[in-house]
Amino acid sequence: MSPSLRAALSLPLVLALLLGGCGEETPSQARAARPAPQAHLVAALQVAPSAVPITHERPGSLRYRRLVRVFNQEEGRITALDLYEGDRVERGQLLVALDDRLLEAEIAAAHATLEQAELDLKRLEDLRARRAVSESEVSLARTALRVARAELELLETRRSFTRIEAPFAGVITERLVEPGDFVSKNTQLLALADPDSLVAEVAASELLLPHLAVGDAASLRIDALGAQRFPARVLRIHPSLERRTRQGIVELALDPIPAGARAGQFVRARLESAPVARLLIPFNALRRDRQGEFVWLIDAQGRAARRAVRSGLQVEDRVEIRDGLAPGERVITRGFLGLRAGKAVDVVSDWVIPPPLTTAMPIAPMHIERLYQAVELVSAGRLRANAPALTRLHSYPALLGAAQASASDTTEAFLRCAALAHAWSTQALRLDTAELSAAIAAFDAARAPEAVVGSGLIDPVAACLGSLENAATLLHLANPARFSLWDRELEAVHLGEPPSEYHMGQARSYLRFLATAQEVIAHPLFLTFHHAFCTAHQARLQRLGIPPYPLSELRVVESAAAELARAGR
């Protein structure tokens, strides 16, 4: 490495450059100063009940709550049908007309019969007044008159059935016959739906249903309409469960119904239950083997002990323990390799990134100055435009687009992002199936907008992929706003040696670099820098003939450090 580059990298630059700055103890110095452990090193936490609202994302579909299948009650030939699928109709509008000529003739005959019955009754009543007929004959004439009137009313009702009108304002969803067709009674002709009755139906677990109530707030993402989430509320909870899956149907009402929403579209519903006290542990602390689920505890003598447990709901990167644990017990969360029952353990602190800063922290001015240098380098076009760099630059928006595409479940999304991470990096794709379930759970938790960035999310993914670079890329694809990329060249600069396979020191370095990036983002001047860098970056893309694409905040910080590192070479 050239002396000029070492001088440039000695300054506390963002990501790789910031991680070694300001006289802070380097990882190699820290490792040298730390005495060799006499016991098995683990990370642990003391479990305690915590009341947390549970957010669940459930797949479902949109459907019309008010959908009418239009049947005919009278047979005949269709004489009028001018509506097609998608046509809107008003209440009372004519939908279908049937040939009514035969009924008209029967009605005319019924009118004549009625008139004759009225005349017969009048004649017999006159004769009765002169005592020329009996009372029974008059009664028979009155009955004949009532029958004639009923027959006429029946025929007029049947004639009304030849004109089918819309029972409510809606839209035609099906047209099953054509004008000229002869239809027998009770044949479906059309289907009419009320667009304002569109609801989402999702299946919820029997464990979740008791914590939901009609009127609870929810949100929906309709894959066909993009990544936007739409407000919703719980409209109805069905009282019975499906016997095989033990799941019940929850109906969600959209208010307002978004434009472009259609029945049958796939939705992802996010439901939040009321806070309930639960015993939660990190997901990677829950272990599984042929005997079932278990955790490692630290007993009173400071030794590892195995305990069988029964898990419940998953809450982001934590899982509920229903049986087998008591409040106050210490659960081992990391350091399982080589761990066995009865082995003495030594607890080390867990590395966790604090939440994003709400107030600006004082940062040395040289940080921002170095960032502005990156902006100037980009604007001046002084960076080497070699083929591999251009390929990665051009593929980045396509990489994000492919990662954000809809997937049938979390496993499919994880495997897709793992393949994309492999395509982006130079390392071989490797999946440790023993760590796959924990990695998928961490990946799912990392996709949350406010995911807590810590080793609980990074370690399982890195252990599964066998590479911190691939793990960082996969987590970046899952949540670009919370996880930045990990550049192997910058990693080598920071560690002072070629990067090796995944180990705990690298994960800690990655966490520190993310923490430092959060500090830079909180700096008062960062918004100005963000605008300047994005403007220069988009100009460079335009010069290279690459369509512009947005950059997340962490991606901007990482890009600035990478640009300076390349310029130094």
C-alpha positions as CSV (number, residue, x, y, z in Angstrom):
1,M,0.0,0.0,0.0
2,S,1.4,3.4,-0.9
3,P,2.4,5.9,1.9
4,S,-0.1,8.5,0.5
5,L,-3.0,6.0,0.8
6,R,-2.0,5.1,4.3
7,A,-2.0,8.8,5.2
8,A,-5.4,9.3,3.7
9,L,-6.8,6.2,5.4
10,S,-5.5,7.2,8.8
11,L,-8.1,9.9,9.0
12,P,-11.4,8.9,10.6
13,L,-13.4,8.5,7.4
14,V,-16.9,7.1,7.2
15,L,-17.1,3.3,7.1
16,A,-13.7,1.9,6.6
17,L,-11.9,5.2,7.0
18,L,-14.0,6.3,10.1
19,L,-13.6,3.0,11.8
20,G,-10.0,3.4,12.7
21,G,-9.9,7.1,13.6
22,C,-9.2,9.5,16.4
23,G,-6.7,7.4,18.3
24,E,-9.2,4.6,19.0
25,E,-7.7,1.2,19.9
26,T,-7.5,-0.9,16.8
27,P,-9.0,-4.5,16.8
28,S,-5.5,-6.1,16.5
29,Q,-4.3,-4.1,19.6
30,A,-7.5,-5.0,21.5
31,R,-7.0,-8.7,20.7
32,A,-3.3,-8.5,21.8
33,A,-4.2,-6.7,25.1
34,R,-7.0,-9.1,26.0
35,P,-5.8,-12.1,28.1
36,A,-6.5,-15.6,26.8
37,P,-9.8,-16.8,28.1
38,Q,-9.7,-19.7,30.6
39,A,-13.4,-20.5,30.1
40,H,-15.7,-20.8,27.1
41,L,-16.6,-17.3,25.9
42,V,-20.4,-16.8,25.5
43,A,-22.8,-13.9,25.3
44,A,-25.8,-14.1,27.5
45,L,-28.9,-12.2,28.8
46,Q,-31.2,-12.4,31.8
47,V,-34.7,-13.1,30.6
48,A,-37.6,-11.1,32.0
49,P,-41.2,-10.7,30.9
50,S,-41.8,-7.7,28.7
51,A,-45.1,-6.3,27.4
52,V,-44.7,-5.8,23.7
53,P,-47.2,-5.4,20.9
54,I,-46.7,-8.1,18.3
55,T,-46.7,-7.1,14.6
56,H,-47.6,-9.9,12.3
57,E,-47.5,-9.9,8.5
58,R,-50.0,-12.3,6.9
59,P,-50.6,-13.0,3.2
60,G,-54.2,-12.7,1.9
61,S,-56.3,-11.6,-1.0
62,L,-58.8,-8.9,-1.9
63,R,-62.4,-9.9,-2.5
64,Y,-65.8,-8.2,-2.9
65,R,-67.8,-8.6,0.2
66,R,-71.0,-7.8,-1.8
67,L,-71.1,-9.9,-4.9
68,V,-74.4,-11.0,-6.5
69,R,-74.8,-13.7,-9.1
70,V,-77.7,-12.8,-11.3
71,F,-80.1,-15.6,-12.2
72,N,-83.3,-15.6,-14.2
73,Q,-86.6,-16.7,-12.6
74,E,-88.4,-17.1,-16.0
75,E,-87.3,-19.1,-19.0
76,G,-87.1,-17.6,-22.5
77,R,-84.9,-16.1,-25.2
78,I,-82.7,-13.2,-24.2
79,T,-83.7,-10.1,-26.2
80,A,-81.5,-7.4,-24.5
81,L,-78.1,-7.6,-22.9
82,D,-75.8,-4.6,-23.5
83,L,-73.5,-4.9,-20.5
84,Y,-69.9,-6.4,-20.4
85,E,-67.4,-7.1,-17.8
86,G,-66.2,-3.8,-16.2
87,D,-69.3,-1.8,-17.1
88,R,-70.8,0.2,-14.2
89,V,-74.5,0.2,-13.5
90,E,-76.8,2.1,-11.3
91,R,-79.4,0.8,-8.9
92,G,-82.6,-0.2,-10.9
93,Q,-80.8,-0.1,-14.3
94,L,-82.0,-2.8,-16.7
95,L,-79.5,-5.7,-16.9
96,V,-81.2,-8.4,-19.0
97,A,-84.6,-8.6,-20.9
98,L,-86.2,-11.9,-21.9
99,D,-88.8,-12.5,-24.6
100,D,-92.2,-11.8,-22.9
101,R,-94.6,-12.2,-25.9
102,L,-96.1,-15.5,-24.7
103,L,-96.7,-14.1,-21.3
104,E,-98.3,-11.0,-22.8
105,A,-100.8,-13.2,-24.6
106,E,-101.5,-15.2,-21.4
107,I,-102.0,-11.9,-19.6
108,A,-104.5,-10.7,-22.2
109,A,-106.4,-14.0,-21.8
110,A,-106.4,-13.6,-18.1
111,H,-107.8,-10.0,-18.4
112,A,-110.7,-11.4,-20.5
113,T,-111.3,-14.2,-18.0
114,L,-111.3,-11.6,-15.2
115,E,-113.8,-9.4,-17.0
116,Q,-116.1,-12.4,-17.7
117,A,-115.9,-13.4,-14.0
118,E,-116.9,-9.9,-13.0
119,L,-119.9,-10.0,-15.3
120,D,-121.0,-13.4,-14.1
121,L,-120.9,-12.3,-10.5
122,K,-122.9,-9.2,-11.3
123,R,-125.5,-11.2,-13.1
124,L,-125.9,-13.7,-10.4
125,E,-126.1,-11.0,-7.7
126,D,-129.0,-9.5,-9.7
127,L,-130.8,-12.8,-9.9
128,R,-130.3,-13.5,-6.2
129,A,-132.1,-10.2,-5.5
130,R,-135.1,-11.6,-7.3
131,R,-134.6,-15.0,-5.5
132,A,-133.9,-16.7,-8.9
133,V,-130.5,-18.3,-7.8
134,S,-129.2,-19.8,-4.6
135,E,-126.5,-18.2,-2.3
136,S,-124.1,-21.1,-3.2
137,E,-124.1,-20.1,-6.9
138,V,-123.2,-16.5,-6.0
139,S,-120.4,-17.8,-3.7
140,L,-119.0,-19.9,-6.5
141,A,-119.0,-16.8,-8.8
142,R,-117.1,-14.8,-6.2
143,T,-114.5,-17.5,-5.9
144,A,-114.1,-17.7,-9.7
145,L,-113.5,-13.9,-9.7
146,R,-110.8,-14.2,-7.0
147,V,-109.1,-17.0,-8.9
148,A,-109.1,-14.9,-12.1
149,R,-107.5,-11.9,-10.3
150,A,-104.8,-14.2,-8.8
151,E,-104.0,-15.7,-12.1
152,L,-103.7,-12.3,-13.6
153,E,-101.4,-11.2,-10.8
154,L,-99.3,-14.3,-11.2
155,L,-98.8,-13.7,-14.9
156,E,-97.9,-10.1,-14.3
157,T,-95.3,-11.1,-11.7
158,R,-93.9,-13.6,-14.2
159,R,-93.7,-10.9,-16.8
160,S,-91.8,-8.7,-14.4
161,F,-89.2,-11.5,-14.1
162,T,-88.4,-11.0,-17.8
163,R,-86.9,-7.7,-17.0
164,I,-83.9,-8.1,-14.6
165,E,-82.7,-4.9,-12.9
166,A,-79.6,-4.1,-10.8
167,P,-80.3,-4.5,-7.1
168,F,-77.5,-2.0,-6.3
169,A,-75.0,0.2,-8.0
170,G,-71.9,-1.7,-9.0
171,V,-69.8,-3.2,-11.7
172,I,-70.3,-6.2,-13.9
173,T,-67.7,-8.9,-13.2
174,E,-69.0,-11.8,-15.3
175,R,-71.2,-12.1,-18.5
176,L,-72.2,-15.7,-19.1
177,V,-74.8,-15.5,-21.8
178,E,-75.4,-13.6,-25.1
179,P,-78.5,-12.1,-26.7
180,G,-80.5,-14.7,-28.6
181,D,-79.6,-17.5,-26.1
182,F,-82.5,-19.5,-24.7
183,V,-82.2,-19.9,-21.0
184,S,-84.1,-22.1,-18.7
185,K,-85.1,-21.1,-15.2
186,N,-82.4,-20.5,-12.6
187,T,-79.6,-20.0,-15.1
188,Q,-76.8,-17.6,-14.0
189,L,-76.6,-14.7,-16.5
190,L,-74.3,-12.2,-14.9
191,A,-72.3,-11.4,-11.7
192,L,-72.5,-7.9,-10.1
193,A,-70.2,-6.6,-7.5
194,D,-70.1,-3.5,-5.3
195,P,-66.6,-1.9,-5.7
196,D,-67.0,-0.1,-2.3
197,S,-67.3,-3.5,-0.6
198,L,-63.7,-4.5,-1.4
199,V,-62.1,-6.1,1.7
200,A,-58.9,-8.1,2.3
201,E,-59.2,-11.6,3.7
202,V,-56.2,-13.0,5.6
203,A,-55.7,-16.2,7.6
204,A,-54.5,-15.6,11.2
205,S,-53.2,-18.2,13.6
206,E,-55.3,-19.3,16.6
207,L,-52.5,-17.8,18.8
208,L,-53.0,-14.3,17.3
209,L,-56.8,-14.2,17.1
210,P,-57.4,-13.7,20.8
211,H,-55.3,-10.5,20.7
212,L,-57.2,-8.9,17.8
213,A,-60.5,-6.9,18.0
214,V,-62.8,-5.4,15.5
215,G,-61.7,-1.8,14.8
216,D,-58.0,-2.5,15.4
217,A,-55.7,-0.5,13.1
218,A,-53.8,-2.4,10.4
219,S,-52.0,-1.7,7.1
220,L,-51.9,-3.4,3.8
221,R,-49.4,-3.7,1.0
222,I,-50.8,-4.7,-2.4
223,D,-48.0,-6.2,-4.4
224,A,-49.5,-5.1,-7.7
225,L,-49.5,-1.5,-6.6
226,G,-45.9,-1.3,-5.4
227,A,-44.3,-1.0,-2.0
228,Q,-46.8,1.6,-0.6
229,R,-48.7,0.5,2.5
230,F,-52.4,1.5,2.8
231,P,-54.3,2.1,6.1
232,A,-56.9,-0.5,7.0
233,R,-58.9,-1.7,10.1
234,V,-60.2,-5.0,11.3
235,L,-63.7,-5.2,9.9
236,R,-64.7,-8.7,11.0
237,I,-63.2,-11.8,12.7
238,H,-64.8,-15.1,11.6
239,P,-65.9,-17.2,14.6
240,S,-64.7,-20.6,13.3
241,L,-61.3,-22.0,12.5
242,E,-60.1,-24.2,9.7
243,R,-59.7,-27.6,11.4
244,R,-56.5,-28.6,9.5
245,T,-54.5,-25.4,9.8
246,R,-56.1,-24.0,13.0
247,Q,-56.3,-20.6,11.3
248,G,-59.2,-18.2,11.2
249,I,-60.3,-15.6,8.6
250,V,-59.8,-11.9,9.4
251,E,-61.4,-9.3,7.2
252,L,-59.8,-5.9,6.8
253,A,-61.5,-2.8,5.4
254,L,-59.6,-0.3,3.3
255,D,-60.4,3.3,3.9
256,P,-60.1,4.7,1.4
257,I,-59.9,2.0,-1.2
258,P,-56.8,2.8,-3.3
259,A,-57.1,3.3,-7.1
260,G,-56.1,0.1,-9.0
261,A,-57.1,-2.3,-6.2
262,R,-59.0,-5.3,-7.6
263,A,-60.5,-8.4,-6.2
264,G,-58.1,-11.3,-6.3
265,Q,-55.0,-9.3,-5.8
266,F,-52.3,-10.6,-3.4
267,V,-51.9,-8.5,-0.2
268,R,-49.6,-8.5,2.7
269,A,-51.5,-7.5,5.9
270,R,-49.6,-6.1,8.9
271,L,-51.6,-6.7,12.1
272,E,-50.6,-5.4,15.5
273,S,-51.9,-7.0,18.6
274,A,-52.4,-5.4,22.0
275,P,-49.3,-5.5,24.3
276,V,-49.0,-8.8,26.2
277,A,-46.4,-9.8,28.8
278,R,-44.1,-12.4,27.1
279,L,-40.9,-14.1,27.9
280,L,-38.7,-13.3,24.9
281,I,-35.2,-14.4,23.9
282,P,-33.1,-13.7,20.8
283,F,-34.1,-16.1,18.0
284,N,-30.6,-17.4,17.6
285,A,-30.6,-18.4,21.3
286,L,-33.3,-21.0,20.5
287,R,-31.6,-24.2,19.3
288,R,-33.1,-27.3,17.7
289,D,-32.0,-30.8,17.2
290,R,-33.7,-34.3,16.9
291,Q,-34.9,-34.1,20.5
292,G,-36.7,-30.8,19.9
293,E,-36.3,-27.2,20.9
294,F,-33.9,-26.2,23.7
295,V,-31.7,-23.4,25.1
296,W,-28.4,-23.2,26.8
297,L,-28.5,-21.7,30.3
298,I,-25.9,-20.6,32.8
299,D,-26.4,-22.2,36.1
300,A,-25.5,-20.9,39.6
301,Q,-21.9,-22.4,39.3
302,G,-21.3,-20.5,36.0
303,R,-21.6,-23.7,33.9
304,A,-23.6,-24.4,30.7
305,A,-26.8,-26.3,31.1
306,R,-29.2,-27.6,28.5
307,R,-33.0,-26.9,29.0
308,A,-35.8,-28.1,26.8
309,V,-38.4,-25.4,26.0
310,R,-41.5,-24.8,23.9
311,S,-41.5,-21.7,21.7
312,G,-44.4,-19.4,20.7
313,L,-44.7,-16.4,18.5
314,Q,-41.7,-14.7,16.8
315,V,-41.3,-11.0,17.5
316,E,-38.9,-9.5,14.9
317,D,-35.5,-11.1,15.9
318,R,-36.8,-12.5,19.2
319,V,-39.0,-15.5,19.9
320,E,-41.4,-16.2,22.8
321,I,-40.7,-19.0,25.2
322,R,-44.0,-20.5,26.5
323,D,-42.6,-23.3,28.7
324,G,-39.2,-24.2,30.1
325,L,-37.8,-20.8,31.2
326,A,-38.4,-18.7,34.3
327,P,-37.8,-15.0,34.7
328,G,-34.3,-14.2,35.9
329,E,-32.6,-17.1,34.3
330,R,-29.6,-16.4,32.1
331,V,-29.8,-17.7,28.5
332,I,-26.7,-18.0,26.3
333,T,-27.2,-16.2,23.0
334,R,-23.9,-16.7,21.3
335,G,-20.8,-18.9,21.5
336,F,-22.4,-22.3,20.9
337,L,-19.5,-23.8,18.9
338,G,-17.9,-26.4,21.2
339,L,-20.4,-25.7,24.0
340,R,-21.5,-28.7,26.1
341,A,-23.4,-29.3,29.3
342,G,-21.3,-28.7,32.5
343,K,-18.6,-26.6,30.7
344,A,-17.5,-23.5,32.5
345,V,-18.4,-20.3,30.6
346,D,-17.3,-16.7,30.7
347,V,-19.9,-14.1,29.7
348,V,-18.7,-11.2,27.4
349,S,-20.8,-8.2,26.5
350,D,-22.9,-8.4,23.3
351,W,-22.3,-5.9,20.5
352,V,-25.5,-4.1,19.7
353,I,-26.0,-1.0,17.6
354,P,-28.0,1.7,19.5
355,P,-31.1,3.0,17.7
356,P,-30.6,5.9,15.3
357,L,-29.6,9.1,16.9
358,T,-32.3,11.7,17.5
359,T,-30.0,14.6,18.2
360,A,-26.8,15.5,16.4
361,M,-23.6,14.4,18.0
362,P,-20.4,16.5,17.7
363,I,-18.1,14.9,15.1
364,A,-14.6,16.0,14.1
365,P,-14.8,18.5,11.1
366,M,-12.4,16.3,9.2
367,H,-15.2,13.7,8.7
368,I,-17.3,16.1,6.7
369,E,-14.3,17.5,5.0
370,R,-13.3,14.0,3.7
371,L,-16.9,13.5,2.5
372,Y,-16.7,16.8,0.6
373,Q,-13.5,15.6,-1.0
374,A,-15.3,12.5,-2.2
375,V,-17.9,14.8,-3.8
376,E,-15.2,16.9,-5.5
377,L,-13.6,13.7,-6.9
378,V,-16.9,12.5,-8.3
379,S,-17.7,15.9,-9.8
380,A,-14.3,16.2,-11.4
381,G,-14.5,12.7,-12.9
382,R,-11.1,11.8,-11.6
383,L,-12.0,8.3,-10.6
384,R,-10.8,5.3,-12.6
385,A,-13.6,4.0,-14.7
386,N,-12.5,0.4,-15.1
387,A,-14.8,-2.3,-16.5
388,P,-15.5,-4.2,-13.2
389,A,-16.4,-1.0,-11.3
390,L,-18.7,0.1,-14.1
391,T,-20.4,-3.3,-14.1
392,R,-21.0,-3.2,-10.4
393,L,-22.3,0.4,-10.6
394,H,-24.6,-0.5,-13.5
395,S,-25.9,-3.6,-11.8
396,Y,-26.7,-2.0,-8.4
397,P,-30.2,-0.7,-9.3
398,A,-31.1,-4.0,-10.9
399,L,-29.8,-5.8,-7.9
400,L,-32.1,-3.8,-5.6
401,G,-35.0,-4.2,-7.9
402,A,-34.7,-7.9,-8.1
403,A,-34.4,-8.1,-4.3
404,Q,-37.6,-6.1,-3.7
405,A,-39.7,-8.2,-6.1
406,S,-42.5,-10.1,-4.4
407,A,-41.9,-13.6,-3.1
408,S,-44.2,-16.4,-2.0
409,D,-42.6,-16.6,1.5
410,T,-39.7,-15.5,3.5
411,T,-37.6,-18.5,2.6
412,E,-37.9,-17.7,-1.1
413,A,-37.0,-14.0,-0.5
414,F,-33.9,-15.1,1.5
415,L,-32.6,-17.5,-1.0
416,R,-33.1,-15.0,-3.8
417,C,-31.2,-12.3,-1.9
418,A,-28.4,-14.8,-1.1
419,A,-28.1,-15.6,-4.8
420,L,-28.0,-11.9,-5.6
421,A,-25.4,-11.3,-2.9
422,H,-23.3,-14.0,-4.5
423,A,-23.7,-12.4,-7.9
424,W,-22.6,-9.0,-6.5
425,S,-19.5,-10.3,-4.7
426,T,-16.6,-12.4,-5.8
427,Q,-17.0,-15.1,-3.1
428,A,-18.5,-18.5,-3.7
429,L,-22.1,-19.1,-2.6
430,R,-22.2,-21.3,0.5
431,L,-25.2,-22.2,2.6
432,D,-24.9,-24.0,5.9
433,T,-28.3,-25.8,6.2
434,A,-27.8,-26.1,10.0
435,E,-27.9,-22.3,10.3
436,L,-30.5,-21.7,7.6
437,S,-33.6,-21.4,9.8
438,A,-31.9,-18.9,12.1
439,A,-30.6,-16.9,9.1
440,I,-34.0,-16.7,7.6
441,A,-35.5,-15.5,10.8
442,A,-32.8,-12.8,11.1
443,F,-33.4,-11.8,7.5
444,D,-37.1,-11.4,8.1
445,A,-36.5,-9.3,11.1
446,A,-33.9,-7.1,9.2
447,R,-36.6,-6.2,6.7
448,A,-38.6,-4.3,9.2
449,P,-38.3,-0.5,8.7
450,E,-37.0,0.1,12.2
451,A,-35.0,-3.1,12.5
452,V,-32.6,-3.0,15.5
453,V,-29.2,-3.4,13.9
454,G,-27.1,-5.8,16.0
455,S,-25.1,-9.0,16.1
456,G,-28.4,-10.8,16.6
457,L,-29.2,-10.1,13.0
458,I,-25.7,-10.2,11.5
459,D,-24.3,-13.3,13.1
460,P,-26.9,-15.8,11.9
461,V,-26.8,-14.6,8.3
462,A,-23.0,-14.6,8.3
463,A,-22.8,-18.0,9.9
464,C,-25.1,-19.4,7.3
465,L,-23.4,-17.8,4.3
466,G,-19.9,-18.3,5.7
467,S,-19.0,-14.8,4.6
468,L,-19.5,-11.4,6.2
469,E,-19.3,-9.7,2.8
470,N,-22.2,-11.8,1.5
471,A,-24.1,-11.3,4.7
472,A,-23.7,-7.6,4.6
473,T,-24.8,-7.5,1.0
474,L,-27.8,-9.7,1.7
475,L,-28.9,-7.5,4.7
476,H,-28.4,-4.4,2.5
477,L,-30.8,-5.9,0.0
478,A,-33.2,-6.6,2.7
479,N,-33.1,-3.1,4.2
480,P,-30.9,-0.6,2.3
481,A,-31.7,2.2,4.8
482,R,-30.4,0.3,7.8
483,F,-27.5,-1.8,6.5
484,S,-24.7,-0.6,4.3
485,L,-22.5,-2.7,2.0
486,W,-19.2,-4.2,3.2
487,D,-16.4,-3.7,0.7
488,R,-13.6,-6.2,1.0
489,E,-11.0,-3.7,0.0
490,L,-12.1,-1.3,2.7
491,E,-12.2,-4.2,5.1
492,A,-8.6,-5.0,4.3
493,V,-7.6,-1.4,4.9
494,H,-9.3,-1.4,8.3
495,L,-8.1,-4.7,9.6
496,G,-4.6,-4.1,8.3
497,E,-4.5,-7.5,6.7
498,P,-6.2,-9.5,4.0
499,P,-9.8,-10.4,5.1
500,S,-10.2,-14.0,6.2
501,E,-13.3,-16.1,6.4
502,Y,-16.1,-15.0,8.8
503,H,-15.2,-14.5,12.4
504,M,-16.4,-12.5,15.4
505,G,-13.9,-9.7,15.0
506,Q,-15.2,-8.9,11.5
507,A,-18.8,-8.8,12.7
508,R,-17.8,-6.4,15.4
509,S,-16.0,-4.2,13.0
510,Y,-19.0,-4.1,10.7
511,L,-21.2,-3.1,13.7
512,R,-18.8,-0.3,14.6
513,F,-18.8,0.9,11.0
514,L,-22.6,1.0,11.0
515,A,-22.7,2.9,14.3
516,T,-20.2,5.4,13.0
517,A,-22.3,5.8,9.8
518,Q,-25.3,6.6,12.0
519,E,-23.3,9.3,13.8
520,V,-22.4,10.9,10.4
521,I,-26.0,10.8,9.3
522,A,-26.9,12.7,12.5
523,H,-24.4,15.5,11.8
524,P,-26.1,18.9,11.0
525,L,-24.1,19.2,7.8
526,F,-25.0,15.7,6.5
527,L,-28.2,16.9,4.7
528,T,-26.1,19.4,2.7
529,F,-23.6,16.7,1.9
530,H,-26.3,14.2,1.0
531,H,-27.7,16.6,-1.6
532,A,-24.3,17.4,-3.0
533,F,-23.1,13.8,-3.2
534,C,-26.4,12.6,-4.8
535,T,-26.3,15.4,-7.3
536,A,-22.7,14.6,-8.3
537,H,-23.3,10.9,-8.3
538,Q,-26.4,11.2,-10.6
539,A,-24.3,13.4,-12.9
540,R,-21.6,10.8,-13.1
541,L,-24.2,8.1,-13.9
542,Q,-25.6,10.3,-16.7
543,R,-22.1,10.7,-18.2
544,L,-21.6,6.9,-18.1
545,G,-25.0,6.4,-19.8
546,I,-26.5,4.6,-16.7
547,P,-30.1,5.4,-15.7
548,P,-30.2,7.3,-12.4
549,Y,-31.3,5.6,-9.2
550,P,-31.8,6.8,-5.6
551,L,-29.3,6.1,-2.9
552,S,-30.1,5.3,0.7
553,E,-28.4,7.3,3.4
554,L,-26.0,4.5,4.4
555,R,-25.3,3.8,0.8
556,V,-24.3,7.4,0.3
557,V,-21.9,7.2,3.3
558,E,-20.4,3.9,2.1
559,S,-20.1,5.2,-1.5
560,A,-18.2,8.3,-0.4
561,A,-15.7,6.1,1.5
562,A,-15.4,3.8,-1.4
563,E,-14.8,6.6,-3.9
564,L,-11.9,8.0,-1.7
565,A,-10.4,4.6,-1.4
566,R,-10.4,4.1,-5.1
567,A,-9.0,7.6,-5.7
568,G,-6.2,6.9,-3.3
569,R,-5.1,4.0,-5.4
